[in-house]
Amino acid sequence: MNYKAKIYVTLKKSILDPQGRTVERSLHNAGFSSVQNVRVGKFIELELSGESFEVKTQLEAMTRDILSNPIMESVRFELEEAVMSSEF
Amino acid sequence: MNYKAKIYVTLKKSILDPQGRTVERSLHNAGFSSVQNVRVGKFIELELSGESFEVKTQLEAMTRDILSNPIMESVRFELEEAVMSSEF
């Protein structure tokens, strides 16, 4: 079975986010003055195949050990069965 | 009213993603050999306030004009009313 995973990696709330601060300042300068608490994280999409249980275990291991830094980042993923997709 | 927005910025399918290729190679080297088509995008969270319609219009403008490059990237957002959240 083929699966598609969406992985969200975000800095923990207690960690300063200089990239987010910069984006926030740009948005203020562009007139979006009500914007606050901008946080910039990563959104990783990937495909993988195997048995359902095995795929979940693999995904847990790779998000924890490779795709995120557990000291500074939180990570969460969604797993869906891949059927077909197109984008133009 | 206070809102929380989640913004997903991804490279268009037709654009090469060298960061994704590097992550894919690392995952293969770590034994996750079934992984393919890794794409790395951005996940931006922010808070903003105002009337519902005004907030939607602002968010459309800022995602299109500042937070993404429409030539190379696709962007999608979710908007939710902020109630309260905590993270430890």
Backbone of each chain as nested JSON, in Angstrom:
{
  "chains": [
    {"id": "A", "residues": [
      {"number": 1, "name": "MET", "atoms": {"N": [0.839, -1.201, 0.0], "CA": [0.0, 0.0, 0.0], "C": [0.882, 1.263, 0.0]}},
      {"number": 2, "name": "ASN", "atoms": {"N": [0.453, 2.259, -0.763], "CA": [1.191, 3.529, -0.794], "C": [0.526, 4.565, 0.108]}},
      {"number": 3, "name": "TYR", "atoms": {"N": [1.363, 5.273, 0.827], "CA": [0.854, 6.293, 1.737], "C": [1.485, 7.638, 1.436]}},
      {"number": 4, "name": "LYS", "atoms": {"N": [0.745, 8.684, 1.818], "CA": [1.278, 10.028, 1.719], "C": [1.288, 10.614, 3.131]}},
      {"number": 5, "name": "ALA", "atoms": {"N": [2.414, 11.161, 3.545], "CA": [2.504, 11.723, 4.895], "C": [2.705, 13.224, 4.815]}},
      {"number": 6, "name": "LYS", "atoms": {"N": [2.034, 13.932, 5.707], "CA": [2.243, 15.378, 5.852], "C": [2.785, 15.611, 7.247]}},
      {"number": 7, "name": "ILE", "atoms": {"N": [3.948, 16.247, 7.326], "CA": [4.637, 16.398, 8.601], "C": [4.8, 17.881, 8.906]}},
      {"number": 8, "name": "TYR", "atoms": {"N": [4.403, 18.281, 10.097], "CA": [4.469, 19.683, 10.5], "C": [5.496, 19.81, 11.608]}},
      {"number": 9, "name": "VAL", "atoms": {"N": [6.543, 20.578, 11.359], "CA": [7.587, 20.767, 12.362], "C": [7.543, 22.225, 12.803]}},
      {"number": 10, "name": "THR", "atoms": {"N": [7.304, 22.459, 14.085], "CA": [7.215, 23.835, 14.585], "C": [8.165, 24.029, 15.754]}},
      {"number": 11, "name": "LEU", "atoms": {"N": [8.675, 25.24, 15.89], "CA": [9.495, 25.556, 17.054], "C": [8.614, 25.537, 18.295]}},
      {"number": 12, "name": "LYS", "atoms": {"N": [9.134, 25.019, 19.388], "CA": [8.383, 25.052, 20.642], "C": [8.116, 26.496, 21.051]}},
      {"number": 13, "name": "LYS", "atoms": {"N": [6.997, 26.704, 21.748], "CA": [6.586, 28.067, 22.113], "C": [7.652, 28.825, 22.886]}},
      {"number": 14, "name": "SER", "atoms": {"N": [8.429, 28.084, 23.691], "CA": [9.421, 28.753, 24.542], "C": [10.679, 29.157, 23.769]}},
      {"number": 15, "name": "ILE", "atoms": {"N": [10.787, 28.751, 22.512], "CA": [11.978, 29.053, 21.717], "C": [11.731, 30.299, 20.869]}},
      {"number": 16, "name": "LEU", "atoms": {"N": [12.652, 31.258, 20.926], "CA": [12.541, 32.46, 20.106], "C": [12.575, 32.096, 18.618]}},
      {"number": 17, "name": "ASP", "atoms": {"N": [11.797, 32.821, 17.814], "CA": [11.715, 32.525, 16.385], "C": [12.073, 33.79, 15.584]}},
      {"number": 18, "name": "PRO", "atoms": {"N": [13.376, 33.987, 15.324], "CA": [13.788, 35.221, 14.639], "C": [13.195, 35.347, 13.237]}},
      {"number": 19, "name": "GLN", "atoms": {"N": [13.04, 34.213, 12.539], "CA": [12.446, 34.271, 11.206], "C": [10.987, 34.763, 11.291]}},
      {"number": 20, "name": "GLY", "atoms": {"N": [10.277, 34.262, 12.282], "CA": [8.9, 34.705, 12.501], "C": [8.83, 36.191, 12.832]}},
      {"number": 21, "name": "ARG", "atoms": {"N": [9.787, 36.67, 13.641], "CA": [9.821, 38.093, 13.998], "C": [10.036, 38.962, 12.755]}},
      {"number": 22, "name": "THR", "atoms": {"N": [10.898, 38.502, 11.874], "CA": [11.179, 39.248, 10.644], "C": [9.946, 39.304, 9.75]}},
      {"number": 23, "name": "VAL", "atoms": {"N": [9.277, 38.156, 9.596], "CA": [8.048, 38.129, 8.797], "C": [7.006, 39.066, 9.412]}},
      {"number": 24, "name": "GLU", "atoms": {"N": [6.902, 39.033, 10.738], "CA": [5.937, 39.883, 11.432], "C": [6.207, 41.355, 11.143]}},
      {"number": 25, "name": "ARG", "atoms": {"N": [7.484, 41.738, 11.188], "CA": [7.847, 43.135, 10.924], "C": [7.5, 43.511, 9.483]}},
      {"number": 26, "name": "SER", "atoms": {"N": [7.777, 42.615, 8.54], "CA": [7.432, 42.89, 7.135], "C": [5.931, 43.085, 6.965]}},
      {"number": 27, "name": "LEU", "atoms": {"N": [5.15, 42.238, 7.644], "CA": [3.695, 42.354, 7.525], "C": [3.208, 43.668, 8.124]}},
      {"number": 28, "name": "HIS", "atoms": {"N": [3.789, 44.063, 9.266], "CA": [3.425, 45.363, 9.86], "C": [3.763, 46.496, 8.897]}},
      {"number": 29, "name": "ASN", "atoms": {"N": [4.965, 46.432, 8.322], "CA": [5.386, 47.482, 7.389], "C": [4.473, 47.549, 6.171]}},
      {"number": 30, "name": "ALA", "atoms": {"N": [3.896, 46.415, 5.794], "CA": [3.005, 46.397, 4.631], "C": [1.571, 46.784, 5.01]}},
      {"number": 31, "name": "GLY", "atoms": {"N": [1.372, 47.152, 6.274], "CA": [0.066, 47.653, 6.679], "C": [-0.821, 46.657, 7.401]}},
      {"number": 32, "name": "PHE", "atoms": {"N": [-0.334, 45.42, 7.573], "CA": [-1.135, 44.419, 8.294], "C": [-0.796, 44.518, 9.781]}},
      {"number": 33, "name": "SER", "atoms": {"N": [-1.35, 45.551, 10.411], "CA": [-0.863, 45.906, 11.744], "C": [-1.425, 45.021, 12.851]}},
      {"number": 34, "name": "SER", "atoms": {"N": [-2.494, 44.263, 12.579], "CA": [-3.073, 43.449, 13.653], "C": [-2.394, 42.09, 13.792]}},
      {"number": 35, "name": "VAL", "atoms": {"N": [-1.421, 41.807, 12.919], "CA": [-0.77, 40.489, 12.948], "C": [0.189, 40.368, 14.13]}},
      {"number": 36, "name": "GLN", "atoms": {"N": [0.13, 39.256, 14.828], "CA": [1.105, 39.035, 15.894], "C": [1.405, 37.548, 16.059]}},
      {"number": 37, "name": "ASN", "atoms": {"N": [2.423, 37.27, 16.868], "CA": [2.854, 35.885, 17.133], "C": [3.071, 35.057, 15.878]}},
      {"number": 38, "name": "VAL", "atoms": {"N": [3.819, 35.594, 14.932], "CA": [4.121, 34.84, 13.716], "C": [5.195, 33.798, 14.043]}},
      {"number": 39, "name": "ARG", "atoms": {"N": [4.937, 32.564, 13.662], "CA": [5.897, 31.476, 13.875], "C": [6.081, 30.766, 12.548]}},
      {"number": 40, "name": "VAL", "atoms": {"N": [7.321, 30.552, 12.167], "CA": [7.588, 29.899, 10.889], "C": [8.12, 28.486, 11.142]}},
      {"number": 41, "name": "GLY", "atoms": {"N": [7.429, 27.511, 10.613], "CA": [7.858, 26.13, 10.778], "C": [8.035, 25.461, 9.427]}},
      {"number": 42, "name": "LYS", "atoms": {"N": [8.203, 24.144, 9.441], "CA": [8.381, 23.413, 8.192], "C": [7.194, 22.502, 7.934]}},
      {"number": 43, "name": "PHE", "atoms": {"N": [6.893, 22.328, 6.665], "CA": [5.805, 21.456, 6.235], "C": [6.421, 20.49, 5.227]}},
      {"number": 44, "name": "ILE", "atoms": {"N": [6.539, 19.234, 5.626], "CA": [7.215, 18.246, 4.78], "C": [6.196, 17.229, 4.268]}},
      {"number": 45, "name": "GLU", "atoms": {"N": [6.186, 17.023, 2.971], "CA": [5.327, 16.0, 2.386], "C": [6.204, 14.892, 1.834]}},
      {"number": 46, "name": "LEU", "atoms": {"N": [5.802, 13.655, 2.022], "CA": [6.558, 12.548, 1.43], "C": [5.649, 11.359, 1.176]}},
      {"number": 47, "name": "GLU", "atoms": {"N": [6.12, 10.47, 0.335], "CA": [5.369, 9.252, 0.043], "C": [6.177, 8.069, 0.542]}},
      {"number": 48, "name": "LEU", "atoms": {"N": [5.485, 7.081, 1.064], "CA": [6.185, 5.858, 1.453], "C": [5.242, 4.679, 1.329]}},
      {"number": 49, "name": "SER", "atoms": {"N": [5.802, 3.487, 1.28], "CA": [4.947, 2.322, 1.047], "C": [5.294, 1.211, 2.02]}},
      {"number": 50, "name": "GLY", "atoms": {"N": [4.344, 0.32, 2.237], "CA": [4.533, -0.782, 3.167], "C": [3.212, -1.113, 3.841]}},
      {"number": 51, "name": "GLU", "atoms": {"N": [3.285, -1.998, 4.841], "CA": [2.094, -2.314, 5.608], "C": [1.772, -1.157, 6.548]}},
      {"number": 52, "name": "SER", "atoms": {"N": [0.49, -0.965, 6.809], "CA": [0.019, 0.166, 7.608], "C": [0.786, 0.353, 8.93]}},
      {"number": 53, "name": "PHE", "atoms": {"N": [0.924, -0.72, 9.695], "CA": [1.558, -0.608, 11.003], "C": [3.039, -0.236, 10.877]}},
      {"number": 54, "name": "GLU", "atoms": {"N": [3.684, -0.916, 9.923], "CA": [5.104, -0.7, 9.659], "C": [5.364, 0.762, 9.229]}},
      {"number": 55, "name": "VAL", "atoms": {"N": [4.476, 1.271, 8.364], "CA": [4.62, 2.642, 7.877], "C": [4.492, 3.637, 9.03]}},
      {"number": 56, "name": "LYS", "atoms": {"N": [3.526, 3.399, 9.919], "CA": [3.356, 4.295, 11.074], "C": [4.599, 4.301, 11.953]}},
      {"number": 57, "name": "THR", "atoms": {"N": [5.128, 3.117, 12.217], "CA": [6.319, 3.005, 13.052], "C": [7.508, 3.723, 12.41]}},
      {"number": 58, "name": "GLN", "atoms": {"N": [7.686, 3.503, 11.101], "CA": [8.774, 4.168, 10.376], "C": [8.641, 5.677, 10.449]}},
      {"number": 59, "name": "LEU", "atoms": {"N": [7.406, 6.139, 10.269], "CA": [7.169, 7.58, 10.239], "C": [7.453, 8.204, 11.603]}},
      {"number": 60, "name": "GLU", "atoms": {"N": [7.033, 7.51, 12.666], "CA": [7.341, 7.996, 14.01], "C": [8.846, 8.114, 14.214]}},
      {"number": 61, "name": "ALA", "atoms": {"N": [9.56, 7.079, 13.788], "CA": [11.014, 7.072, 13.97], "C": [11.668, 8.18, 13.162]}},
      {"number": 62, "name": "MET", "atoms": {"N": [11.266, 8.354, 11.901], "CA": [11.955, 9.359, 11.081], "C": [11.607, 10.785, 11.486]}},
      {"number": 63, "name": "THR", "atoms": {"N": [10.372, 11.026, 11.928], "CA": [10.041, 12.384, 12.376], "C": [10.813, 12.717, 13.66]}},
      {"number": 64, "name": "ARG", "atoms": {"N": [10.938, 11.737, 14.541], "CA": [11.6, 11.975, 15.822], "C": [13.117, 12.096, 15.659]}},
      {"number": 65, "name": "ASP", "atoms": {"N": [13.695, 11.198, 14.836], "CA": [15.154, 11.107, 14.802], "C": [15.803, 11.947, 13.71]}},
      {"number": 66, "name": "ILE", "atoms": {"N": [15.101, 12.215, 12.624], "CA": [15.748, 12.88, 11.495], "C": [15.089, 14.202, 11.128]}},
      {"number": 67, "name": "LEU", "atoms": {"N": [13.764, 14.234, 11.09], "CA": [13.099, 15.421, 10.549], "C": [12.887, 16.532, 11.57]}},
      {"number": 68, "name": "SER", "atoms": {"N": [13.089, 16.246, 12.845], "CA": [12.916, 17.305, 13.839], "C": [13.988, 17.208, 14.912]}},
      {"number": 69, "name": "ASN", "atoms": {"N": [14.139, 18.288, 15.612], "CA": [15.036, 18.338, 16.753], "C": [14.164, 18.421, 18.012]}},
      {"number": 70, "name": "PRO", "atoms": {"N": [14.019, 17.29, 18.722], "CA": [13.051, 17.24, 19.83], "C": [13.341, 18.225, 20.963]}},
      {"number": 71, "name": "ILE", "atoms": {"N": [14.568, 18.728, 21.033], "CA": [14.888, 19.708, 22.075], "C": [14.16, 21.031, 21.803]}},
      {"number": 72, "name": "MET", "atoms": {"N": [14.138, 21.425, 20.527], "CA": [13.61, 22.745, 20.183], "C": [12.292, 22.708, 19.433]}},
      {"number": 73, "name": "GLU", "atoms": {"N": [11.954, 21.558, 18.859], "CA": [10.813, 21.53, 17.951], "C": [9.747, 20.523, 18.361]}},
      {"number": 74, "name": "SER", "atoms": {"N": [8.51, 20.869, 18.018], "CA": [7.417, 19.909, 18.119], "C": [7.163, 19.364, 16.727]}},
      {"number": 75, "name": "VAL", "atoms": {"N": [6.689, 18.137, 16.662], "CA": [6.407, 17.566, 15.349], "C": [5.091, 16.797, 15.405]}},
      {"number": 76, "name": "ARG", "atoms": {"N": [4.362, 16.852, 14.309], "CA": [3.079, 16.159, 14.241], "C": [2.913, 15.708, 12.795]}},
      {"number": 77, "name": "PHE", "atoms": {"N": [2.302, 14.55, 12.598], "CA": [2.112, 14.126, 11.204], "C": [0.724, 13.586, 10.936]}},
      {"number": 78, "name": "GLU", "atoms": {"N": [0.346, 13.633, 9.67], "CA": [-0.889, 13.029, 9.189], "C": [-0.5, 12.021, 8.116]}},
      {"number": 79, "name": "LEU", "atoms": {"N": [-1.175, 10.88, 8.134], "CA": [-0.865, 9.829, 7.166], "C": [-2.132, 9.501, 6.401]}},
      {"number": 80, "name": "GLU", "atoms": {"N": [-2.065, 9.518, 5.084], "CA": [-3.246, 9.15, 4.308], "C": [-2.872, 8.161, 3.216]}},
      {"number": 81, "name": "GLU", "atoms": {"N": [-3.822, 7.332, 2.829], "CA": [-3.581, 6.408, 1.731], "C": [-3.521, 7.195, 0.438]}},
      {"number": 82, "name": "ALA", "atoms": {"N": [-2.494, 6.942, -0.363], "CA": [-2.369, 7.654, -1.626], "C": [-3.244, 6.983, -2.669]}},
      {"number": 83, "name": "VAL", "atoms": {"N": [-4.06, 7.763, -3.316], "CA": [-4.866, 7.204, -4.396], "C": [-4.335, 7.773, -5.705]}},
      {"number": 84, "name": "MET", "atoms": {"N": [-4.595, 9.035, -5.938], "CA": [-4.08, 9.696, -7.13], "C": [-4.21, 11.169, -6.886]}},
      {"number": 85, "name": "SER", "atoms": {"N": [-3.294, 11.959, -7.388], "CA": [-3.462, 13.398, -7.253], "C": [-2.876, 14.075, -8.475]}},
      {"number": 86, "name": "SER", "atoms": {"N": [-3.358, 15.248, -8.752], "CA": [-2.771, 16.032, -9.835], "C": [-2.777, 17.498, -9.439]}},
      {"number": 87, "name": "GLU", "atoms": {"N": [-1.846, 18.223, -9.986], "CA": [-1.789, 19.673, -9.701], "C": [-1.35, 20.368, -10.973]}},
      {"number": 88, "name": "PHE", "atoms": {"N": [-1.959, 21.495, -11.272], "CA": [-1.585, 22.2, -12.495], "C": [-1.038, 23.582, -12.178]}}
    ]},
    {"id": "B", "residues": [
      {"number": 1, "name": "MET", "atoms": {"N": [-12.742, 40.392, 17.071], "CA": [-12.543, 38.951, 17.201], "C": [-11.091, 38.572, 16.875]}},
      {"number": 2, "name": "ASN", "atoms": {"N": [-10.543, 37.619, 17.626], "CA": [-9.179, 37.167, 17.352], "C": [-9.181, 35.866, 16.55]}},
      {"number": 3, "name": "TYR", "atoms": {"N": [-8.309, 35.821, 15.586], "CA": [-8.226, 34.642, 14.73], "C": [-6.813, 34.086, 14.737]}},
      {"number": 4, "name": "LYS", "atoms": {"N": [-6.737, 32.8, 14.454], "CA": [-5.454, 32.142, 14.29], "C": [-5.406, 31.574, 12.872]}},
      {"number": 5, "name": "ALA", "atoms": {"N": [-4.361, 31.885, 12.137], "CA": [-4.253, 31.394, 10.766], "C": [-3.107, 30.41, 10.647]}},
      {"number": 6, "name": "LYS", "atoms": {"N": [-3.33, 29.358, 9.873], "CA": [-2.267, 28.401, 9.542], "C": [-2.069, 28.454, 8.039]}},
      {"number": 7, "name": "ILE", "atoms": {"N": [-0.852, 28.74, 7.628], "CA": [-0.573, 28.965, 6.208], "C": [0.451, 27.929, 5.738]}},
      {"number": 8, "name": "TYR", "atoms": {"N": [0.133, 27.258, 4.643], "CA": [1.006, 26.216, 4.107], "C": [1.545, 26.691, 2.776]}},
      {"number": 9, "name": "VAL", "atoms": {"N": [2.846, 26.852, 2.673], "CA": [3.468, 27.296, 1.431], "C": [4.284, 26.128, 0.879]}},
      {"number": 10, "name": "THR", "atoms": {"N": [3.961, 25.69, -0.32], "CA": [4.681, 24.557, -0.917], "C": [5.196, 24.935, -2.298]}},
      {"number": 11, "name": "LEU", "atoms": {"N": [6.32, 24.367, -2.673], "CA": [6.816, 24.554, -4.027], "C": [5.88, 23.862, -5.01]}},
      {"number": 12, "name": "LYS", "atoms": {"N": [5.633, 24.49, -6.151], "CA": [4.809, 23.844, -7.171], "C": [5.482, 22.559, -7.637]}},
      {"number": 13, "name": "LYS", "atoms": {"N": [4.647, 21.601, -8.063], "CA": [5.161, 20.275, -8.454], "C": [6.234, 20.354, -9.532]}},
      {"number": 14, "name": "SER", "atoms": {"N": [6.098, 21.327, -10.427], "CA": [7.026, 21.417, -11.561], "C": [8.378, 22.018, -11.171]}},
      {"number": 15, "name": "ILE", "atoms": {"N": [8.502, 22.508, -9.922], "CA": [9.741, 23.153, -9.476], "C": [10.6, 22.133, -8.725]}},
      {"number": 16, "name": "LEU", "atoms": {"N": [11.857, 22.022, -9.083], "CA": [12.769, 21.122, -8.374], "C": [12.938, 21.557, -6.927]}},
      {"number": 17, "name": "ASP", "atoms": {"N": [13.053, 20.582, -6.024], "CA": [13.159, 20.889, -4.596], "C": [14.449, 20.272, -4.045]}},
      {"number": 18, "name": "PRO", "atoms": {"N": [15.566, 20.998, -4.14], "CA": [16.853, 20.42, -3.702], "C": [16.861, 20.067, -2.212]}},
      {"number": 19, "name": "GLN", "atoms": {"N": [16.168, 20.86, -1.392], "CA": [16.114, 20.561, 0.046], "C": [15.393, 19.224, 0.269]}},
      {"number": 20, "name": "GLY", "atoms": {"N": [14.305, 19.021, -0.472], "CA": [13.565, 17.762, -0.391], "C": [14.419, 16.579, -0.819]}},
      {"number": 21, "name": "ARG", "atoms": {"N": [15.218, 16.771, -1.892], "CA": [16.094, 15.706, -2.364], "C": [17.136, 15.331, -1.308]}},
      {"number": 22, "name": "THR", "atoms": {"N": [17.646, 16.337, -0.627], "CA": [18.642, 16.09, 0.414], "C": [18.034, 15.321, 1.586]}},
      {"number": 23, "name": "VAL", "atoms": {"N": [16.846, 15.728, 1.992], "CA": [16.152, 15.021, 3.076], "C": [15.877, 13.581, 2.652]}},
      {"number": 24, "name": "GLU", "atoms": {"N": [15.454, 13.404, 1.4], "CA": [15.164, 12.06, 0.894], "C": [16.413, 11.17, 0.967]}},
      {"number": 25, "name": "ARG", "atoms": {"N": [17.539, 11.728, 0.559], "CA": [18.786, 10.957, 0.594], "C": [19.15, 10.59, 2.038]}},
      {"number": 26, "name": "SER", "atoms": {"N": [18.978, 11.538, 2.963], "CA": [19.267, 11.242, 4.38], "C": [18.369, 10.12, 4.9]}},
      {"number": 27, "name": "LEU", "atoms": {"N": [17.097, 10.161, 4.514], "CA": [16.173, 9.119, 4.982], "C": [16.559, 7.761, 4.399]}},
      {"number": 28, "name": "HIS", "atoms": {"N": [16.934, 7.74, 3.118], "CA": [17.39, 6.482, 2.518], "C": [18.624, 5.946, 3.249]}},
      {"number": 29, "name": "ASN", "atoms": {"N": [19.574, 6.851, 3.511], "CA": [20.8, 6.44, 4.204], "C": [20.507, 5.909, 5.601]}},
      {"number": 30, "name": "ALA", "atoms": {"N": [19.421, 6.395, 6.202], "CA": [19.067, 5.943, 7.545], "C": [18.215, 4.675, 7.503]}},
      {"number": 31, "name": "GLY", "atoms": {"N": [18.004, 4.135, 6.299], "CA": [17.304, 2.86, 6.198], "C": [15.836, 2.951, 5.802]}},
      {"number": 32, "name": "PHE", "atoms": {"N": [15.333, 4.174, 5.639], "CA": [13.922, 4.323, 5.253], "C": [13.853, 4.324, 3.726]}},
      {"number": 33, "name": "SER", "atoms": {"N": [14.0, 3.126, 3.146], "CA": [14.24, 3.067, 1.703], "C": [12.986, 3.243, 0.861]}},
      {"number": 34, "name": "SER", "atoms": {"N": [11.799, 3.133, 1.468], "CA": [10.582, 3.247, 0.646], "C": [10.139, 4.705, 0.465]}},
      {"number": 35, "name": "VAL", "atoms": {"N": [10.843, 5.624, 1.11], "CA": [10.431, 7.035, 1.047], "C": [10.749, 7.636, -0.324]}},
      {"number": 36, "name": "GLN", "atoms": {"N": [9.79, 8.367, -0.889], "CA": [10.066, 9.079, -2.14], "C": [9.251, 10.365, -2.226]}},
      {"number": 37, "name": "ASN", "atoms": {"N": [9.599, 11.168, -3.213], "CA": [8.92, 12.452, -3.448], "C": [8.836, 13.34, -2.21]}},
      {"number": 38, "name": "VAL", "atoms": {"N": [9.947, 13.526, -1.53], "CA": [9.963, 14.398, -0.357], "C": [9.959, 15.86, -0.84]}},
      {"number": 39, "name": "ARG", "atoms": {"N": [9.056, 16.642, -0.309], "CA": [8.972, 18.058, -0.649], "C": [8.959, 18.842, 0.656]}},
      {"number": 40, "name": "VAL", "atoms": {"N": [9.782, 19.858, 0.745], "CA": [9.858, 20.644, 1.977], "C": [9.242, 22.018, 1.736]}},
      {"number": 41, "name": "GLY", "atoms": {"N": [8.239, 22.349, 2.494], "CA": [7.596, 23.651, 2.375], "C": [7.617, 24.387, 3.692]}},
      {"number": 42, "name": "LYS", "atoms": {"N": [6.859, 25.473, 3.771], "CA": [6.809, 26.257, 5.004], "C": [5.429, 26.164, 5.632]}},
      {"number": 43, "name": "PHE", "atoms": {"N": [5.433, 26.218, 6.951], "CA": [4.187, 26.198, 7.716], "C": [4.234, 27.425, 8.618]}},
      {"number": 44, "name": "ILE", "atoms": {"N": [3.391, 28.398, 8.327], "CA": [3.429, 29.662, 9.069], "C": [2.165, 29.786, 9.912]}},
      {"number": 45, "name": "GLU", "atoms": {"N": [2.342, 30.063, 11.196], "CA": [1.195, 30.308, 12.064], "C": [1.223, 31.767, 12.481]}},
      {"number": 46, "name": "LEU", "atoms": {"N": [0.077, 32.409, 12.504], "CA": [0.03, 33.786, 13.0], "C": [-1.342, 34.086, 13.589]}},
      {"number": 47, "name": "GLU", "atoms": {"N": [-1.385, 35.153, 14.384], "CA": [-2.648, 35.595, 14.962], "C": [-2.994, 36.955, 14.388]}},
      {"number": 48, "name": "LEU", "atoms": {"N": [-4.259, 37.185, 14.162], "CA": [-4.67, 38.527, 13.738], "C": [-6.094, 38.775, 14.199]}},
      {"number": 49, "name": "SER", "atoms": {"N": [-6.469, 40.061, 14.225], "CA": [-7.783, 40.383, 14.764], "C": [-8.52, 41.338, 13.838]}},
      {"number": 50, "name": "GLY", "atoms": {"N": [-9.823, 41.357, 13.956], "CA": [-10.662, 42.221, 13.127], "C": [-11.977, 41.527, 12.845]}},
      {"number": 51, "name": "GLU", "atoms": {"N": [-12.753, 42.125, 11.965], "CA": [-14.005, 41.502, 11.545], "C": [-13.696, 40.335, 10.604]}},
      {"number": 52, "name": "SER", "atoms": {"N": [-14.543, 39.33, 10.633], "CA": [-14.319, 38.098, 9.871], "C": [-13.989, 38.352, 8.397]}},
      {"number": 53, "name": "PHE", "atoms": {"N": [-14.784, 39.173, 7.723], "CA": [-14.582, 39.386, 6.288], "C": [-13.263, 40.096, 6.012]}},
      {"number": 54, "name": "GLU", "atoms": {"N": [-13.016, 41.107, 6.846], "CA": [-11.789, 41.904, 6.731], "C": [-10.543, 41.029, 6.944]}},
      {"number": 55, "name": "VAL", "atoms": {"N": [-10.618, 40.16, 7.926], "CA": [-9.488, 39.273, 8.228], "C": [-9.213, 38.334, 7.056]}},
      {"number": 56, "name": "LYS", "atoms": {"N": [-10.265, 37.788, 6.451], "CA": [-10.091, 36.895, 5.293], "C": [-9.429, 37.63, 4.138]}},
      {"number": 57, "name": "THR", "atoms": {"N": [-9.905, 38.854, 3.881], "CA": [-9.337, 39.642, 2.779], "C": [-7.867, 39.951, 3.035]}},
      {"number": 58, "name": "GLN", "atoms": {"N": [-7.557, 40.359, 4.274], "CA": [-6.163, 40.646, 4.643], "C": [-5.282, 39.421, 4.457]}},
      {"number": 59, "name": "LEU", "atoms": {"N": [-5.8, 38.29, 4.902], "CA": [-5.009, 37.059, 4.851], "C": [-4.75, 36.656, 3.402]}},
      {"number": 60, "name": "GLU", "atoms": {"N": [-5.753, 36.792, 2.552], "CA": [-5.552, 36.498, 1.13], "C": [-4.47, 37.396, 0.549]}},
      {"number": 61, "name": "ALA", "atoms": {"N": [-4.54, 38.684, 0.872], "CA": [-3.555, 39.627, 0.341], "C": [-2.159, 39.302, 0.853]}},
      {"number": 62, "name": "MET", "atoms": {"N": [-2.019, 39.033, 2.152], "CA": [-0.658, 38.821, 2.678], "C": [-0.069, 37.48, 2.234]}},
      {"number": 63, "name": "THR", "atoms": {"N": [-0.898, 36.446, 2.088], "CA": [-0.34, 35.177, 1.609], "C": [0.109, 35.309, 0.155]}},
      {"number": 64, "name": "ARG", "atoms": {"N": [-0.665, 36.037, -0.647], "CA": [-0.352, 36.177, -2.076], "C": [0.84, 37.101, -2.291]}},
      {"number": 65, "name": "ASP", "atoms": {"N": [0.866, 38.238, -1.567], "CA": [1.847, 39.276, -1.879], "C": [3.133, 39.182, -1.072]}},
      {"number": 66, "name": "ILE", "atoms": {"N": [3.078, 38.614, 0.129], "CA": [4.263, 38.659, 0.991], "C": [4.759, 37.275, 1.381]}},
      {"number": 67, "name": "LEU", "atoms": {"N": [3.841, 36.382, 1.746], "CA": [4.289, 35.114, 2.317], "C": [4.62, 34.045, 1.283]}},
      {"number": 68, "name": "SER", "atoms": {"N": [4.254, 34.264, 0.031], "CA": [4.592, 33.272, -0.989], "C": [5.027, 33.952, -2.272]}},
      {"number": 69, "name": "ASN", "atoms": {"N": [5.685, 33.175, -3.107], "CA": [6.062, 33.625, -4.441], "C": [5.174, 32.871, -5.437]}},
      {"number": 70, "name": "PRO", "atoms": {"N": [4.153, 33.538, -5.985], "CA": [3.154, 32.837, -6.791], "C": [3.72, 32.183, -8.054]}},
      {"number": 71, "name": "ILE", "atoms": {"N": [4.914, 32.602, -8.474], "CA": [5.537, 31.984, -9.646], "C": [5.96, 30.545, -9.323]}},
      {"number": 72, "name": "MET", "atoms": {"N": [6.517, 30.366, -8.134], "CA": [7.104, 29.069, -7.797], "C": [6.327, 28.289, -6.743]}},
      {"number": 73, "name": "GLU", "atoms": {"N": [5.484, 28.981, -5.992], "CA": [4.89, 28.329, -4.828], "C": [3.361, 28.331, -4.863]}},
      {"number": 74, "name": "SER", "atoms": {"N": [2.794, 27.296, -4.273], "CA": [1.363, 27.27, -4.006], "C": [1.166, 27.645, -2.552]}},
      {"number": 75, "name": "VAL", "atoms": {"N": [0.032, 28.251, -2.232], "CA": [-0.217, 28.613, -0.843], "C": [-1.673, 28.323, -0.506]}},
      {"number": 76, "name": "ARG", "atoms": {"N": [-1.878, 27.894, 0.729], "CA": [-3.236, 27.567, 1.175], "C": [-3.288, 27.935, 2.65]}},
      {"number": 77, "name": "PHE", "atoms": {"N": [-4.435, 28.409, 3.118], "CA": [-4.501, 28.735, 4.554], "C": [-5.784, 28.245, 5.203]}},
      {"number": 78, "name": "GLU", "atoms": {"N": [-5.703, 28.077, 6.506], "CA": [-6.87, 27.77, 7.334], "C": [-6.987, 28.871, 8.368]}},
      {"number": 79, "name": "LEU", "atoms": {"N": [-8.222, 29.276, 8.627], "CA": [-8.457, 30.359, 9.585], "C": [-9.376, 29.838, 10.669]}},
      {"number": 80, "name": "GLU", "atoms": {"N": [-8.982, 30.006, 11.929], "CA": [-9.868, 29.575, 13.009], "C": [-9.978, 30.661, 14.062]}},
      {"number": 81, "name": "GLU", "atoms": {"N": [-11.119, 30.681, 14.737], "CA": [-11.278, 31.635, 15.827], "C": [-10.397, 31.207, 16.985]}},
      {"number": 82, "name": "ALA", "atoms": {"N": [-9.649, 32.165, 17.523], "CA": [-8.767, 31.835, 18.64], "C": [-9.58, 31.846, 19.922]}},
      {"number": 83, "name": "VAL", "atoms": {"N": [-9.477, 30.786, 20.677], "CA": [-10.154, 30.757, 21.962], "C": [-9.089, 30.81, 23.049]}},
      {"number": 84, "name": "MET", "atoms": {"N": [-8.375, 29.728, 23.203], "CA": [-7.287, 29.684, 24.173], "C": [-6.438, 28.491, 23.818]}},
      {"number": 85, "name": "SER", "atoms": {"N": [-5.151, 28.577, 23.999], "CA": [-4.335, 27.397, 23.776], "C": [-3.166, 27.408, 24.738]}},
      {"number": 86, "name": "SER", "atoms": {"N": [-2.665, 26.235, 25.026], "CA": [-1.464, 26.166, 25.852], "C": [-0.589, 25.031, 25.333]}},
      {"number": 87, "name": "GLU", "atoms": {"N": [0.675, 25.165, 25.564], "CA": [1.61, 24.103, 25.159], "C": [2.702, 24.015, 26.208]}},
      {"number": 88, "name": "PHE", "atoms": {"N": [3.076, 22.78, 26.567], "CA": [4.114, 22.627, 27.582], "C": [5.344, 21.954, 27.004]}}
    ]}
  ]
}
